[in-house]
Amino acid sequence: MIKRLSEKADASVILVEDGVYQALIPAPADRLSKATSQILVSREDLEARGFDPSELKAGSAVEYADIVDLIMEKTDRTVTG
């Protein structure tokens, strides 16, 4: 699904809950980096799992408020899974 959606230059991925692990593991993080222009990782979910933002292999840690802003103000379409 990511490959299909990433055909747009402005595609973003938002990782929340257990999805944050994808930005911590080298192989999945590399695939995400190649497929999207922006990877946002929930700082709260990352820290709740005992990780620090400095450990991310891809993306940047952001607060939930920033995620909401992105979804509400900057996206034309949202796909969840």
N, C-alpha and C positions, 0 to 999 in steps of 0.2 A: 504494500500500500504506500509506503514512504516513497518508493521510486516513482510511482505514478503521480503522486501529489507534488513531488519535488521538481517536476518539469517547469514549474513557475519559479522564476528567479527569487521571489520573495517568500518562499515557503519557510515556515518556522515549525519547530517541534518543541512542545512543552512537556517536560517529564515531571510527573508528580507521583506520590506514594512510592510503590516498589519500582516504578519506572525509572527512578533516579539511578538505579544500579546500572542501567544501560550507558550512562555517562561516566561510570567509574571503571568499567571493564574495557581494556584496550580495543578488542575486535569490534564489539558493537558500537563503541564510541567513534571509531574510525569510519564505520559504515554510515552512521548518522551524519558525521561531518561532511562526508562526500555527497550525501543525498539532500542536504538542506542548507539554507543560507544562515539560519540562526537556530541555536539550541539553548533553551532556557530550562534551568533545573530549579525546582522548588527548594529554596534554602531550608525552609522548615522541615520538609520531608527528608532532605539530605542529613541534616543535623539530628533528626529524630532516630535515624538509623546509625548514628555514631560516626558520621563522616564529616570532614571539613571541606569547604569549597576548594581549598588548595589541592585536594586529591582528585578533582575532576580531570578526566582525560579529554573531555570535549564539553563545550558549552560554558555557560556562566550561571552562577547561582543568583537567583532573584527572589524577592519577597512575593507572597501571594498577591499583594496589591499591584505589583508590576505585571503579574500574569493576567490579572483581571483587566488592567488597562490595555494590554495587548489584545486580548480577546474582544473587548468591547469597542475599542477605538480604532484598531489598526487592521483588523481582519475582515475579509469578505465572507469567508467560509470557515467553519470549524468542524473537524472530524475527530471523534473520540473512539477509543477502542480499548 
